[in-house]
């Protein structure tokens, strides 16, 4: 089976995880995959998350972090919130689209790990550190396309 193609015949990635609109998933997500593995959230996820690749929170989608999330490449066009004021997200890069709404305790990134479009709302304590867990790995931006 091949992946679907776009109108210009470029092959699309097949998500390893897909939560469609109208679906609510509550629990924990842990995946030991590759940096190129994709997760797409169009519904609602309430969980602690460990994702080694790209996680996309689409417009209309929502992720509620119970306590912690570690995501290599995080794209947000929907909502990313914490279940408590202490919720923490560690990411190699966060790309916030103009429609993004982020409300967390702490957003931890390596230096240069934030791309924010005008209009995006980010309410979190931002921590950028050269000793970040993703600071020494190859550029996470190289594995994905901009918003």
C-alpha positions as CSV (number, residue, x, y, z in Angstrom):
1,X,0.0,0.0,0.0
2,X,1.4,3.4,-0.9
3,X,0.8,6.7,0.8
4,X,-1.8,9.1,-0.7
5,X,-0.5,11.8,-3.1
6,X,-1.2,15.5,-3.2
7,X,-2.5,17.2,-6.4
8,X,1.1,17.9,-7.5
9,X,1.8,14.1,-7.1
10,X,4.1,14.5,-4.1
11,X,3.8,11.6,-1.7
12,X,2.3,12.4,1.7
13,X,3.5,10.9,5.0
14,X,1.2,8.3,6.5
15,X,0.8,9.2,10.2
16,X,1.8,6.6,12.8
17,X,-0.9,8.2,15.1
18,X,-4.1,9.9,13.9
19,X,-6.9,11.3,16.2
20,X,-9.7,12.5,14.0
21,X,-12.1,15.4,14.7
22,X,-14.9,14.3,17.2
23,X,-12.6,11.8,18.9
24,X,-11.3,12.2,22.5
25,X,-8.4,10.1,23.6
26,X,-7.5,10.1,27.3
27,X,-4.4,8.2,28.6
28,X,-0.7,8.2,27.8
29,X,1.1,8.2,24.5
30,X,4.6,6.7,24.2
31,X,6.2,5.8,20.9
32,X,9.8,4.7,20.3
33,X,9.9,5.5,16.6
34,X,12.0,7.6,14.3
35,X,12.5,11.4,14.0
36,X,10.5,11.3,10.8
37,X,7.4,9.6,12.4
38,X,4.2,11.8,12.2
39,X,1.3,12.2,14.6
40,X,-1.8,14.2,13.6
41,X,-4.3,15.5,16.1
42,X,-7.6,16.8,14.8
43,X,-9.6,15.7,17.8
44,X,-8.8,16.0,21.5
45,X,-6.0,14.2,23.3
46,X,-5.6,14.4,27.1
47,X,-2.3,12.6,27.9
48,X,1.3,12.6,28.9
49,X,3.2,12.3,25.6
50,X,6.6,11.0,24.5
51,X,6.9,11.4,20.7
52,X,10.2,11.1,18.9
53,X,9.1,12.8,15.6
54,X,6.7,15.4,14.5
55,X,3.3,16.0,16.2
56,X,0.9,18.2,14.5
57,X,-2.0,19.8,16.5
58,X,-4.3,20.9,13.6
59,X,-6.6,23.8,13.7
60,X,-9.6,22.7,15.7
61,X,-7.5,20.0,17.4
62,X,-6.6,20.1,21.1
63,X,-3.9,18.5,23.2
64,X,-4.2,18.7,27.0
65,X,-0.9,17.8,28.6
66,X,-1.6,16.0,31.9
67,X,1.9,16.6,33.4
68,X,4.7,16.3,30.7
69,X,5.2,16.0,27.0
70,X,8.5,15.4,25.2
71,X,8.1,16.0,21.5
72,X,11.0,16.4,19.0
73,X,9.1,18.6,16.4
74,X,5.8,20.2,17.5
75,X,3.5,22.1,15.1
76,X,0.5,23.8,16.7
77,X,-2.4,25.4,14.8
78,X,-5.0,24.4,17.4
79,X,-4.9,24.3,21.2
80,X,-2.1,23.1,23.4
81,X,-2.9,23.4,27.1
82,X,-1.8,22.0,30.5
83,X,-4.2,20.1,32.7
84,X,-2.5,21.9,35.6
85,X,-0.4,25.1,35.9
86,X,2.7,22.9,36.3
87,X,2.3,21.1,32.9
88,X,5.6,21.0,31.0
89,X,6.4,20.5,27.3
90,X,10.0,19.8,26.1
91,X,10.4,20.1,22.4
92,X,13.3,20.4,19.9
93,X,11.2,23.0,17.9
94,X,7.8,24.5,18.3
95,X,6.1,26.0,15.3
96,X,3.0,28.0,16.3
97,X,0.7,29.0,13.4
98,X,-1.4,32.2,13.6
99,X,-4.3,30.1,14.9
100,X,-2.3,28.5,17.8
101,X,-3.3,28.9,21.4
102,X,-0.7,27.6,24.0
103,X,-1.4,27.8,27.7
104,X,1.2,25.8,29.8
105,X,3.3,26.0,32.9
106,X,6.7,25.7,31.1
107,X,7.7,25.4,27.5
108,X,11.3,24.1,27.3
109,X,13.3,24.4,24.1
110,X,16.9,24.6,22.8
111,X,18.1,28.0,21.6
112,X,16.3,29.0,18.4
113,X,13.6,26.4,18.9
114,X,10.5,28.6,18.6
115,X,8.9,29.8,15.4
116,X,5.8,31.9,16.1
117,X,3.5,33.3,13.5
118,X,1.8,36.7,14.1
119,X,-1.5,36.1,15.9
120,X,-0.4,33.0,17.8
121,X,-1.0,33.1,21.5
122,X,1.7,31.6,23.8
123,X,1.1,31.8,27.6
124,X,3.9,29.8,29.2
125,X,7.1,30.2,31.1
126,X,9.7,29.9,28.2
127,X,13.0,28.2,29.0
128,X,15.7,28.0,26.3
129,X,18.9,26.2,27.3
130,X,22.0,25.0,25.4
131,X,21.9,21.9,27.6
132,X,18.4,21.0,26.5
133,X,17.6,17.3,25.7
134,X,17.2,18.2,22.0
135,X,20.1,20.7,21.8
136,X,22.7,18.1,20.8
137,X,20.6,16.2,18.1
138,X,20.5,17.0,14.5
139,X,18.3,20.0,13.6
140,X,14.6,18.9,14.1
141,X,13.6,21.5,11.6
142,X,15.4,19.5,8.9
143,X,12.9,16.6,9.3
144,X,9.7,18.7,8.6
145,X,8.2,21.4,6.6
146,X,7.3,24.9,7.9
147,X,3.7,25.7,8.7
